[in-house]
Amino acid sequence: MTTHRRIFAGHPQELSAVRGWVRQLLNDHPRADEAELIVSELSTNALQHTESGHQAGRFEVALTVAARAVAITVTDSGTRGASRACSTPEPTAPTAAGWRSSALLPIAS
């Protein structure tokens, strides 16, 4: 498995760059379309609901790629003031830098 990481500026126009990066990395992967959609949704959430969408904000996207699956992680810049409560375990969990959302796309047999 190979993990690819990239940090994006916290601007809405970066969503197009995120989708293009995922398309390029996953070119012929059987889960490319789903991965692009999920990364786009998680990145949009980071921009709309966290400090990542404010001036000087940023977020990181990581894709761990295997032959039959893609693991997706988007880490945002968190929130100002009181931290959000997390009532569910993974895939959403606080990190030192902010909040992390993840998705795993296995291939159905």
PDB file as gemmi writes it, atoms N, CA and C in Angstrom:
CRYST1    1.000    1.000    1.000  90.00  90.00  90.00 P 1                      
ATOM      1  N   MET A   1       0.839  -1.176   0.000  1.00  0.00           N  
ATOM      2  CA  MET A   1       0.000   0.000   0.000  1.00  0.00           C  
ATOM      3  C   MET A   1       0.883   1.238   0.000  1.00  0.00           C  
ATOM      4  N   THR A   2       0.398   2.242  -0.681  1.00  0.00           N  
ATOM      5  CA  THR A   2       1.104   3.498  -0.756  1.00  0.00           C  
ATOM      6  C   THR A   2       0.203   4.609  -0.234  1.00  0.00           C  
ATOM      7  N   THR A   3       0.756   5.511   0.587  1.00  0.00           N  
ATOM      8  CA  THR A   3      -0.004   6.654   1.087  1.00  0.00           C  
ATOM      9  C   THR A   3       0.509   7.921   0.424  1.00  0.00           C  
ATOM     10  N   HIS A   4      -0.427   8.701  -0.100  1.00  0.00           N  
ATOM     11  CA  HIS A   4      -0.140   9.986  -0.724  1.00  0.00           C  
ATOM     12  C   HIS A   4      -0.780  11.064   0.139  1.00  0.00           C  
ATOM     13  N   ARG A   5      -0.044  12.148   0.406  1.00  0.00           N  
ATOM     14  CA  ARG A   5      -0.560  13.252   1.234  1.00  0.00           C  
ATOM     15  C   ARG A   5      -0.331  14.569   0.516  1.00  0.00           C  
ATOM     16  N   ARG A   6      -1.297  15.464   0.730  1.00  0.00           N  
ATOM     17  CA  ARG A   6      -1.135  16.808   0.175  1.00  0.00           C  
ATOM     18  C   ARG A   6      -1.908  17.797   1.040  1.00  0.00           C  
ATOM     19  N   ILE A   7      -1.324  18.968   1.241  1.00  0.00           N  
ATOM     20  CA  ILE A   7      -1.977  20.035   1.992  1.00  0.00           C  
ATOM     21  C   ILE A   7      -2.529  21.046   0.998  1.00  0.00           C  
ATOM     22  N   PHE A   8      -3.778  21.431   1.214  1.00  0.00           N  
ATOM     23  CA  PHE A   8      -4.462  22.384   0.352  1.00  0.00           C  
ATOM     24  C   PHE A   8      -4.805  23.648   1.134  1.00  0.00           C  
ATOM     25  N   ALA A   9      -4.779  24.782   0.458  1.00  0.00           N  
ATOM     26  CA  ALA A   9      -5.193  26.041   1.068  1.00  0.00           C  
ATOM     27  C   ALA A   9      -6.693  25.987   1.348  1.00  0.00           C  
ATOM     28  N   GLY A  10      -7.128  26.706   2.352  1.00  0.00           N  
ATOM     29  CA  GLY A  10      -8.525  26.679   2.764  1.00  0.00           C  
ATOM     30  C   GLY A  10      -9.417  27.608   1.979  1.00  0.00           C  
ATOM     31  N   HIS A  11      -9.406  27.485   0.666  1.00  0.00           N  
ATOM     32  CA  HIS A  11     -10.237  28.310  -0.208  1.00  0.00           C  
ATOM     33  C   HIS A  11     -11.156  27.406  -1.021  1.00  0.00           C  
ATOM     34  N   PRO A  12     -12.405  27.815  -1.247  1.00  0.00           N  
ATOM     35  CA  PRO A  12     -13.337  26.975  -2.009  1.00  0.00           C  
ATOM     36  C   PRO A  12     -12.817  26.566  -3.387  1.00  0.00           C  
ATOM     37  N   GLN A  13     -12.042  27.432  -4.042  1.00  0.00           N  
ATOM     38  CA  GLN A  13     -11.522  27.083  -5.366  1.00  0.00           C  
ATOM     39  C   GLN A  13     -10.530  25.916  -5.311  1.00  0.00           C  
ATOM     40  N   GLU A  14     -10.030  25.589  -4.129  1.00  0.00           N  
ATOM     41  CA  GLU A  14      -9.115  24.456  -3.981  1.00  0.00           C  
ATOM     42  C   GLU A  14      -9.835  23.117  -4.126  1.00  0.00           C  
ATOM     43  N   LEU A  15     -11.152  23.113  -3.997  1.00  0.00           N  
ATOM     44  CA  LEU A  15     -11.901  21.851  -4.129  1.00  0.00           C  
ATOM     45  C   LEU A  15     -11.701  21.229  -5.505  1.00  0.00           C  
ATOM     46  N   SER A  16     -11.607  22.051  -6.523  1.00  0.00           N  
ATOM     47  CA  SER A  16     -11.329  21.549  -7.869  1.00  0.00           C  
ATOM     48  C   SER A  16      -9.937  20.917  -7.932  1.00  0.00           C  
ATOM     49  N   ALA A  17      -8.970  21.538  -7.270  1.00  0.00           N  
ATOM     50  CA  ALA A  17      -7.611  20.985  -7.230  1.00  0.00           C  
ATOM     51  C   ALA A  17      -7.585  19.657  -6.482  1.00  0.00           C  
ATOM     52  N   VAL A  18      -8.363  19.555  -5.403  1.00  0.00           N  
ATOM     53  CA  VAL A  18      -8.445  18.301  -4.642  1.00  0.00           C  
ATOM     54  C   VAL A  18      -8.979  17.186  -5.538  1.00  0.00           C  
ATOM     55  N   ARG A  19     -10.088  17.456  -6.227  1.00  0.00           N  
ATOM     56  CA  ARG A  19     -10.686  16.434  -7.106  1.00  0.00           C  
ATOM     57  C   ARG A  19      -9.716  16.027  -8.210  1.00  0.00           C  
ATOM     58  N   GLY A  20      -9.029  16.997  -8.804  1.00  0.00           N  
ATOM     59  CA  GLY A  20      -8.059  16.687  -9.861  1.00  0.00           C  
ATOM     60  C   GLY A  20      -6.903  15.845  -9.356  1.00  0.00           C  
ATOM     61  N   TRP A  21      -6.431  16.152  -8.146  1.00  0.00           N  
ATOM     62  CA  TRP A  21      -5.343  15.383  -7.543  1.00  0.00           C  
ATOM     63  C   TRP A  21      -5.770  13.934  -7.314  1.00  0.00           C  
ATOM     64  N   VAL A  22      -6.979  13.740  -6.798  1.00  0.00           N  
ATOM     65  CA  VAL A  22      -7.491  12.376  -6.561  1.00  0.00           C  
ATOM     66  C   VAL A  22      -7.632  11.635  -7.884  1.00  0.00           C  
ATOM     67  N   ARG A  23      -8.202  12.291  -8.906  1.00  0.00           N  
ATOM     68  CA  ARG A  23      -8.357  11.658 -10.227  1.00  0.00           C  
ATOM     69  C   ARG A  23      -7.005  11.229 -10.782  1.00  0.00           C  
ATOM     70  N   GLN A  24      -6.004  12.099 -10.652  1.00  0.00           N  
ATOM     71  CA  GLN A  24      -4.680  11.787 -11.179  1.00  0.00           C  
ATOM     72  C   GLN A  24      -4.052  10.603 -10.440  1.00  0.00           C  
ATOM     73  N   LEU A  25      -4.150  10.602  -9.118  1.00  0.00           N  
ATOM     74  CA  LEU A  25      -3.552   9.515  -8.333  1.00  0.00           C  
ATOM     75  C   LEU A  25      -4.237   8.175  -8.566  1.00  0.00           C  
ATOM     76  N   LEU A  26      -5.556   8.201  -8.693  1.00  0.00           N  
ATOM     77  CA  LEU A  26      -6.323   6.956  -8.775  1.00  0.00           C  
ATOM     78  C   LEU A  26      -6.702   6.590 -10.201  1.00  0.00           C  
ATOM     79  N   ASN A  27      -6.151   7.250 -11.142  1.00  0.00           N  
ATOM     80  CA  ASN A  27      -6.397   7.088 -12.570  1.00  0.00           C  
ATOM     81  C   ASN A  27      -7.293   5.906 -12.951  1.00  0.00           C  
ATOM     82  N   ASP A  28      -6.804   4.682 -12.894  1.00  0.00           N  
ATOM     83  CA  ASP A  28      -7.575   3.505 -13.321  1.00  0.00           C  
ATOM     84  C   ASP A  28      -8.039   2.647 -12.152  1.00  0.00           C  
ATOM     85  N   HIS A  29      -7.983   3.156 -10.953  1.00  0.00           N  
ATOM     86  CA  HIS A  29      -8.396   2.381  -9.775  1.00  0.00           C  
ATOM     87  C   HIS A  29      -9.905   2.154  -9.820  1.00  0.00           C  
ATOM     88  N   PRO A  30     -10.376   0.952  -9.459  1.00  0.00           N  
ATOM     89  CA  PRO A  30     -11.809   0.666  -9.521  1.00  0.00           C  
ATOM     90  C   PRO A  30     -12.669   1.512  -8.578  1.00  0.00           C  
ATOM     91  N   ARG A  31     -12.076   2.183  -7.594  1.00  0.00           N  
ATOM     92  CA  ARG A  31     -12.830   3.017  -6.653  1.00  0.00           C  
ATOM     93  C   ARG A  31     -12.575   4.508  -6.862  1.00  0.00           C  
ATOM     94  N   ALA A  32     -12.013   4.881  -7.998  1.00  0.00           N  
ATOM     95  CA  ALA A  32     -11.642   6.276  -8.252  1.00  0.00           C  
ATOM     96  C   ALA A  32     -12.834   7.228  -8.154  1.00  0.00           C  
ATOM     97  N   ASP A  33     -13.955   6.893  -8.782  1.00  0.00           N  
ATOM     98  CA  ASP A  33     -15.113   7.792  -8.779  1.00  0.00           C  
ATOM     99  C   ASP A  33     -15.652   8.012  -7.374  1.00  0.00           C  
ATOM    100  N   GLU A  34     -15.780   6.923  -6.616  1.00  0.00           N  
ATOM    101  CA  GLU A  34     -16.295   7.041  -5.249  1.00  0.00           C  
ATOM    102  C   GLU A  34     -15.327   7.827  -4.371  1.00  0.00           C  
ATOM    103  N   ALA A  35     -14.036   7.565  -4.538  1.00  0.00           N  
ATOM    104  CA  ALA A  35     -13.023   8.267  -3.746  1.00  0.00           C  
ATOM    105  C   ALA A  35     -13.060   9.763  -4.037  1.00  0.00           C  
ATOM    106  N   GLU A  36     -13.180  10.130  -5.285  1.00  0.00           N  
ATOM    107  CA  GLU A  36     -13.237  11.548  -5.650  1.00  0.00           C  
ATOM    108  C   GLU A  36     -14.445  12.227  -4.995  1.00  0.00           C  
ATOM    109  N   LEU A  37     -15.590  11.572  -5.029  1.00  0.00           N  
ATOM    110  CA  LEU A  37     -16.804  12.126  -4.422  1.00  0.00           C  
ATOM    111  C   LEU A  37     -16.650  12.291  -2.907  1.00  0.00           C  
ATOM    112  N   ILE A  38     -16.120  11.266  -2.250  1.00  0.00           N  
ATOM    113  CA  ILE A  38     -15.976  11.311  -0.793  1.00  0.00           C  
ATOM    114  C   ILE A  38     -14.946  12.360  -0.377  1.00  0.00           C  
ATOM    115  N   VAL A  39     -13.822  12.425  -1.068  1.00  0.00           N  
ATOM    116  CA  VAL A  39     -12.811  13.439  -0.748  1.00  0.00           C  
ATOM    117  C   VAL A  39     -13.395  14.833  -0.940  1.00  0.00           C  
ATOM    118  N   SER A  40     -14.159  15.019  -1.982  1.00  0.00           N  
ATOM    119  CA  SER A  40     -14.784  16.317  -2.228  1.00  0.00           C  
ATOM    120  C   SER A  40     -15.737  16.692  -1.099  1.00  0.00           C  
ATOM    121  N   GLU A  41     -16.545  15.748  -0.650  1.00  0.00           N  
ATOM    122  CA  GLU A  41     -17.495  16.002   0.436  1.00  0.00           C  
ATOM    123  C   GLU A  41     -16.767  16.301   1.754  1.00  0.00           C  
ATOM    124  N   LEU A  42     -15.784  15.490   2.106  1.00  0.00           N  
ATOM    125  CA  LEU A  42     -15.050  15.715   3.353  1.00  0.00           C  
ATOM    126  C   LEU A  42     -14.283  17.038   3.320  1.00  0.00           C  
ATOM    127  N   SER A  43     -13.725  17.384   2.166  1.00  0.00           N  
ATOM    128  CA  SER A  43     -12.994  18.646   2.036  1.00  0.00           C  
ATOM    129  C   SER A  43     -13.940  19.843   2.133  1.00  0.00           C  
ATOM    130  N   THR A  44     -15.103  19.727   1.515  1.00  0.00           N  
ATOM    131  CA  THR A  44     -16.119  20.782   1.608  1.00  0.00           C  
ATOM    132  C   THR A  44     -16.533  20.984   3.060  1.00  0.00           C  
ATOM    133  N   ASN A  45     -16.743  19.889   3.780  1.00  0.00           N  
ATOM    134  CA  ASN A  45     -17.098  19.981   5.202  1.00  0.00           C  
ATOM    135  C   ASN A  45     -16.001  20.691   5.993  1.00  0.00           C  
ATOM    136  N   ALA A  46     -14.746  20.378   5.701  1.00  0.00           N  
ATOM    137  CA  ALA A  46     -13.633  21.032   6.400  1.00  0.00           C  
ATOM    138  C   ALA A  46     -13.655  22.542   6.166  1.00  0.00           C  
ATOM    139  N   LEU A  47     -13.944  22.952   4.934  1.00  0.00           N  
ATOM    140  CA  LEU A  47     -13.971  24.383   4.626  1.00  0.00           C  
ATOM    141  C   LEU A  47     -15.176  25.088   5.248  1.00  0.00           C  
ATOM    142  N   GLN A  48     -16.316  24.417   5.272  1.00  0.00           N  
ATOM    143  CA  GLN A  48     -17.539  25.052   5.753  1.00  0.00           C  
ATOM    144  C   GLN A  48     -17.675  25.062   7.269  1.00  0.00           C  
ATOM    145  N   HIS A  49     -17.107  24.091   7.950  1.00  0.00           N  
ATOM    146  CA  HIS A  49     -17.410  23.910   9.366  1.00  0.00           C  
ATOM    147  C   HIS A  49     -16.221  24.042  10.316  1.00  0.00           C  
ATOM    148  N   THR A  50     -15.037  24.394   9.797  1.00  0.00           N  
ATOM    149  CA  THR A  50     -13.862  24.487  10.668  1.00  0.00           C  
ATOM    150  C   THR A  50     -13.020  25.709  10.298  1.00  0.00           C  
ATOM    151  N   GLU A  51     -11.974  25.916  11.052  1.00  0.00           N  
ATOM    152  CA  GLU A  51     -11.045  27.013  10.786  1.00  0.00           C  
ATOM    153  C   GLU A  51     -10.325  26.853   9.448  1.00  0.00           C  
ATOM    154  N   SER A  52     -10.372  25.679   8.858  1.00  0.00           N  
ATOM    155  CA  SER A  52      -9.731  25.471   7.554  1.00  0.00           C  
ATOM    156  C   SER A  52     -10.296  26.411   6.497  1.00  0.00           C  
ATOM    157  N   GLY A  53     -11.566  26.789   6.628  1.00  0.00           N  
ATOM    158  CA  GLY A  53     -12.207  27.653   5.644  1.00  0.00           C  
ATOM    159  C   GLY A  53     -12.004  29.131   5.884  1.00  0.00           C  
ATOM    160  N   HIS A  54     -11.273  29.500   6.923  1.00  0.00           N  
ATOM    161  CA  HIS A  54     -11.016  30.908   7.214  1.00  0.00           C  
ATOM    162  C   HIS A  54      -9.673  31.337   6.649  1.00  0.00           C  
ATOM    163  N   GLN A  55      -9.401  32.630   6.738  1.00  0.00           N  
ATOM    164  CA  GLN A  55      -8.155  33.165   6.205  1.00  0.00           C  
ATOM    165  C   GLN A  55      -6.957  32.397   6.771  1.00  0.00           C  
ATOM    166  N   ALA A  56      -6.063  32.039   5.916  1.00  0.00           N  
ATOM    167  CA  ALA A  56      -4.849  31.286   6.242  1.00  0.00           C  
ATOM    168  C   ALA A  56      -5.153  29.850   6.669  1.00  0.00           C  
ATOM    169  N   GLY A  57      -6.384  29.383   6.485  1.00  0.00           N  
ATOM    170  CA  GLY A  57      -6.724  28.002   6.813  1.00  0.00           C  
ATOM    171  C   GLY A  57      -6.165  27.039   5.787  1.00  0.00           C  
ATOM    172  N   ARG A  58      -6.117  25.784   6.178  1.00  0.00           N  
ATOM    173  CA  ARG A  58      -5.654  24.726   5.270  1.00  0.00           C  
ATOM    174  C   ARG A  58      -6.188  23.399   5.763  1.00  0.00           C  
ATOM    175  N   PHE A  59      -6.098  22.382   4.922  1.00  0.00           N  
ATOM    176  CA  PHE A  59      -6.496  21.035   5.289  1.00  0.00           C  
ATOM    177  C   PHE A  59      -5.625  20.047   4.529  1.00  0.00           C  
ATOM    178  N   GLU A  60      -5.483  18.864   5.106  1.00  0.00           N  
ATOM    179  CA  GLU A  60      -4.645  17.830   4.493  1.00  0.00           C  
ATOM    180  C   GLU A  60      -5.516  16.672   4.040  1.00  0.00           C  
ATOM    181  N   VAL A  61      -5.210  16.160   2.860  1.00  0.00           N  
ATOM    182  CA  VAL A  61      -5.880  14.968   2.334  1.00  0.00           C  
ATOM    183  C   VAL A  61      -4.824  13.874   2.209  1.00  0.00           C  
ATOM    184  N   ALA A  62      -5.166  12.687   2.704  1.00  0.00           N  
ATOM    185  CA  ALA A  62      -4.274  11.521   2.568  1.00  0.00           C  
ATOM    186  C   ALA A  62      -5.067  10.384   1.941  1.00  0.00           C  
ATOM    187  N   LEU A  63      -4.476   9.733   0.970  1.00  0.00           N  
ATOM    188  CA  LEU A  63      -5.057   8.561   0.318  1.00  0.00           C  
ATOM    189  C   LEU A  63      -4.093   7.401   0.472  1.00  0.00           C  
ATOM    190  N   THR A  64      -4.557   6.331   1.077  1.00  0.00           N  
ATOM    191  CA  THR A  64      -3.770   5.108   1.151  1.00  0.00           C  
ATOM    192  C   THR A  64      -4.393   4.147   0.150  1.00  0.00           C  
ATOM    193  N   VAL A  65      -3.606   3.780  -0.843  1.00  0.00           N  
ATOM    194  CA  VAL A  65      -4.133   3.045  -1.991  1.00  0.00           C  
ATOM    195  C   VAL A  65      -3.607   1.619  -1.998  1.00  0.00           C  
ATOM    196  N   ALA A  66      -4.542   0.676  -2.087  1.00  0.00           N  
ATOM    197  CA  ALA A  66      -4.230  -0.736  -2.275  1.00  0.00           C  
ATOM    198  C   ALA A  66      -4.958  -1.190  -3.542  1.00  0.00           C  
ATOM    199  N   ALA A  67      -4.671  -2.384  -3.989  1.00  0.00           N  
ATOM    200  CA  ALA A  67      -5.270  -2.874  -5.220  1.00  0.00           C  
ATOM    201  C   ALA A  67      -6.791  -2.921  -5.154  1.00  0.00           C  
ATOM    202  N   ARG A  68      -7.342  -3.233  -3.982  1.00  0.00           N  
ATOM    203  CA  ARG A  68      -8.791  -3.412  -3.881  1.00  0.00           C  
ATOM    204  C   ARG A  68      -9.478  -2.425  -2.939  1.00  0.00           C  
ATOM    205  N   ALA A  69      -8.753  -1.421  -2.443  1.00  0.00           N  
ATOM    206  CA  ALA A  69      -9.354  -0.480  -1.500  1.00  0.00           C  
ATOM    207  C   ALA A  69      -8.602   0.844  -1.507  1.00  0.00           C  
ATOM    208  N   VAL A  70      -9.298   1.881  -1.027  1.00  0.00           N  
ATOM    209  CA  VAL A  70      -8.694   3.195  -0.838  1.00  0.00           C  
ATOM    210  C   VAL A  70      -9.129   3.689   0.541  1.00  0.00           C  
ATOM    211  N   ALA A  71      -8.170   4.059   1.368  1.00  0.00           N  
ATOM    212  CA  ALA A  71      -8.479   4.688   2.660  1.00  0.00           C  
ATOM    213  C   ALA A  71      -8.268   6.187   2.491  1.00  0.00           C  
ATOM    214  N   ILE A  72      -9.253   6.966   2.920  1.00  0.00           N  
ATOM    215  CA  ILE A  72      -9.243   8.418   2.743  1.00  0.00           C  
ATOM    216  C   ILE A  72      -9.247   9.078   4.110  1.00  0.00           C  
ATOM    217  N   THR A  73      -8.364  10.054   4.292  1.00  0.00           N  
ATOM    218  CA  THR A  73      -8.351  10.853   5.516  1.00  0.00           C  
ATOM    219  C   THR A  73      -8.250  12.315   5.140  1.00  0.00           C  
ATOM    220  N   VAL A  74      -9.138  13.138   5.709  1.00  0.00           N  
ATOM    221  CA  VAL A  74      -9.072  14.588   5.554  1.00  0.00           C  
ATOM    222  C   VAL A  74      -8.924  15.169   6.953  1.00  0.00           C  
ATOM    223  N   THR A  75      -7.852  15.918   7.175  1.00  0.00           N  
ATOM    224  CA  THR A  75      -7.596  16.534   8.478  1.00  0.00           C  
ATOM    225  C   THR A  75      -7.753  18.040   8.333  1.00  0.00           C  
ATOM    226  N   ASP A  76      -8.625  18.629   9.172  1.00  0.00           N  
ATOM    227  CA  ASP A  76      -8.870  20.068   9.093  1.00  0.00           C  
ATOM    228  C   ASP A  76      -8.165  20.804  10.220  1.00  0.00           C  
ATOM    229  N   SER A  77      -8.396  22.110  10.311  1.00  0.00           N  
ATOM    230  CA  SER A  77      -7.715  22.958  11.292  1.00  0.00           C  
ATOM    231  C   SER A  77      -8.468  23.097  12.609  1.00  0.00           C  
ATOM    232  N   GLY A  78      -9.532  22.357  12.797  1.00  0.00           N  
ATOM    233  CA  GLY A  78     -10.270  22.411  14.051  1.00  0.00           C  
ATOM    234  C   GLY A  78     -11.109  23.663  14.180  1.00  0.00           C  
ATOM    235  N   THR A  79     -11.564  23.934  15.399  1.00  0.00           N  
ATOM    236  CA  THR A  79     -12.424  25.082  15.662  1.00  0.00           C  
ATOM    237  C   THR A  79     -11.789  25.983  16.711  1.00  0.00           C  
ATOM    238  N   ARG A  80     -12.223  27.227  16.746  1.00  0.00           N  
ATOM    239  CA  ARG A  80     -11.774  28.162  17.788  1.00  0.00           C  
ATOM    240  C   ARG A  80     -12.600  27.923  19.037  1.00  0.00           C  
ATOM    241  N   GLY A  81     -12.040  28.286  20.164  1.00  0.00           N  
ATOM    242  CA  GLY A  81     -12.796  28.202  21.408  1.00  0.00           C  
ATOM    243  C   GLY A  81     -12.961  26.785  21.881  1.00  0.00           C  
ATOM    244  N   ALA A  82     -14.132  26.481  22.407  1.00  0.00           N  
ATOM    245  CA  ALA A  82     -14.395  25.153  22.967  1.00  0.00           C  
ATOM    246  C   ALA A  82     -14.307  24.099  21.881  1.00  0.00           C  
ATOM    247  N   SER A  83     -13.727  22.970  22.218  1.00  0.00           N  
ATOM    248  CA  SER A  83     -13.633  21.891  21.248  1.00  0.00           C  
ATOM    249  C   SER A  83     -14.968  21.169  21.151  1.00  0.00           C  
ATOM    250  N   ARG A  84     -15.208  20.577  19.999  1.00  0.00           N  
ATOM    251  CA  ARG A  84     -16.429  19.827  19.776  1.00  0.00           C  
ATOM    252  C   ARG A  84     -16.345  18.491  20.485  1.00  0.00           C  
ATOM    253  N   ALA A  85     -17.466  18.042  20.975  1.00  0.00           N  
ATOM    254  CA  ALA A  85     -17.515  16.717  21.594  1.00  0.00           C  
ATOM    255  C   ALA A  85     -17.595  15.677  20.490  1.00  0.00           C  
ATOM    256  N   CYS A  86     -16.951  14.580  20.704  1.00  0.00           N  
ATOM    257  CA  CYS A  86     -16.979  13.488  19.737  1.00  0.00           C  
ATOM    258  C   CYS A  86     -17.636  12.301  20.417  1.00  0.00           C  
ATOM    259  N   SER A  87     -18.858  11.989  20.003  1.00  0.00           N  
ATOM    260  CA  SER A  87     -19.590  10.922  20.660  1.00  0.00           C  
ATOM    261  C   SER A  87     -19.412   9.570  19.976  1.00  0.00           C  
ATOM    262  N   THR A  88     -18.745   9.568  18.827  1.00  0.00           N  
ATOM    263  CA  THR A  88     -18.532   8.313  18.124  1.00  0.00           C  
ATOM    264  C   THR A  88     -17.045   8.058  17.987  1.00  0.00           C  
ATOM    265  N   PRO A  89     -16.627   6.811  18.026  1.00  0.00           N  
ATOM    266  CA  PRO A  89     -15.215   6.509  17.789  1.00  0.00           C  
ATOM    267  C   PRO A  89     -14.886   6.698  16.313  1.00  0.00           C  
ATOM    268  N   GLU A  90     -13.700   6.316  15.902  1.00  0.00           N  
ATOM    269  CA  GLU A  90     -13.334   6.417  14.496  1.00  0.00           C  
ATOM    270  C   GLU A  90     -14.561   6.127  13.646  1.00  0.00           C  
ATOM    271  N   PRO A  91     -14.753   6.721  12.474  1.00  0.00           N  
ATOM    272  CA  PRO A  91     -13.747   7.407  11.695  1.00  0.00           C  
ATOM    273  C   PRO A  91     -13.585   8.893  11.960  1.00  0.00           C  
ATOM    274  N   THR A  92     -14.351   9.511  12.844  1.00  0.00           N  
ATOM    275  CA  THR A  92     -14.161  10.932  13.121  1.00  0.00           C  
ATOM    276  C   THR A  92     -13.543  11.062  14.496  1.00  0.00           C  
ATOM    277  N   ALA A  93     -12.380  11.674  14.580  1.00  0.00           N  
ATOM    278  CA  ALA A  93     -11.693  11.767  15.860  1.00  0.00           C  
ATOM    279  C   ALA A  93     -10.860  13.036  15.916  1.00  0.00           C  
ATOM    280  N   PRO A  94     -10.699  13.620  17.110  1.00  0.00           N  
ATOM    281  CA  PRO A  94      -9.855  14.811  17.220  1.00  0.00           C  
ATOM    282  C   PRO A  94      -8.391  14.445  17.077  1.00  0.00           C  
ATOM    283  N   THR A  95      -7.626  15.366  16.513  1.00  0.00           N  
ATOM    284  CA  THR A  95      -6.175  15.203  16.422  1.00  0.00           C  
ATOM    285  C   THR A  95      -5.554  16.441  17.039  1.00  0.00           C  
ATOM    286  N   ALA A  96      -4.253  16.462  17.178  1.00  0.00           N  
ATOM    287  CA  ALA A  96      -3.578  17.634  17.735  1.00  0.00           C  
ATOM    288  C   ALA A  96      -3.814  18.858  16.851  1.00  0.00           C  
ATOM    289  N   ALA A  97      -3.911  18.652  15.543  1.00  0.00           N  
ATOM    290  CA  ALA A  97      -4.060  19.770  14.611  1.00  0.00           C  
ATOM    291  C   ALA A  97      -5.511  20.170  14.395  1.00  0.00           C  
ATOM    292  N   GLY A  98      -6.443  19.274  14.604  1.00  0.00           N  
ATOM    293  CA  GLY A  98      -7.842  19.570  14.323  1.00  0.00           C  
ATOM    294  C   GLY A  98      -8.664  18.299  14.369  1.00  0.00           C  
ATOM    295  N   TRP A  99      -9.590  18.191  13.448  1.00  0.00           N  
ATOM    296  CA  TRP A  99     -10.445  17.009  13.364  1.00  0.00           C  
ATOM    297  C   TRP A  99     -10.106  16.233  12.122  1.00  0.00           C  
ATOM    298  N   ARG A 100     -10.271  14.921  12.196  1.00  0.00           N  
ATOM    299  CA  ARG A 100      -9.958  14.049  11.083  1.00  0.00           C  
ATOM    300  C   ARG A 100     -11.191  13.255  10.717  1.00  0.00           C  
ATOM    301  N   SER A 101     -11.495  13.210   9.433  1.00  0.00           N  
ATOM    302  CA  SER A 101     -12.583  12.364   8.940  1.00  0.00           C  
ATOM    303  C   SER A 101     -11.992  11.354   7.976  1.00  0.00           C  
ATOM    304  N   SER A 102     -12.486  10.137   8.058  1.00  0.00           N  
ATOM    305  CA  SER A 102     -11.923   9.065   7.236  1.00  0.00           C  
ATOM    306  C   SER A 102     -13.012   8.264   6.560  1.00  0.00           C  
ATOM    307  N   ALA A 103     -12.607   7.594   5.491  1.00  0.00           N  
ATOM    308  CA  ALA A 103     -13.507   6.671   4.787  1.00  0.00           C  
ATOM    309  C   ALA A 103     -12.653   5.556   4.197  1.00  0.00           C  
ATOM    310  N   LEU A 104     -13.222   4.371   4.123  1.00  0.00           N  
ATOM    311  CA  LEU A 104     -12.548   3.232   3.526  1.00  0.00           C  
ATOM    312  C   LEU A 104     -13.452   2.681   2.438  1.00  0.00           C  
ATOM    313  N   LEU A 105     -12.912   2.477   1.240  1.00  0.00           N  
ATOM    314  CA  LEU A 105     -13.686   2.002   0.116  1.00  0.00           C  
ATOM    315  C   LEU A 105     -13.192   0.631  -0.334  1.00  0.00           C  
ATOM    316  N   PRO A 106     -13.694  -0.448   0.261  1.00  0.00           N  
ATOM    317  CA  PRO A 106     -13.282  -1.783  -0.190  1.00  0.00           C  
ATOM    318  C   PRO A 106     -14.032  -2.165  -1.468  1.00  0.00           C  
ATOM    319  N   ILE A 107     -13.476  -3.071  -2.198  1.00  0.00           N  
ATOM    320  CA  ILE A 107     -14.111  -3.591  -3.400  1.00  0.00           C  
ATOM    321  C   ILE A 107     -14.996  -4.766  -2.991  1.00  0.00           C  
ATOM    322  N   ALA A 108     -16.246  -4.745  -3.413  1.00  0.00           N  
ATOM    323  CA  ALA A 108     -17.150  -5.868  -3.123  1.00  0.00           C  
ATOM    324  C   ALA A 108     -16.738  -7.059  -3.963  1.00  0.00           C  
ATOM    325  N   SER A 109     -16.730  -8.220  -3.343  1.00  0.00           N  
ATOM    326  CA  SER A 109     -16.324  -9.435  -4.068  1.00  0.00           C  
ATOM    327  C   SER A 109     -17.470 -10.003  -4.858  1.00  0.00           C  
TER     328      SER A 109                                                      
END                                                                             
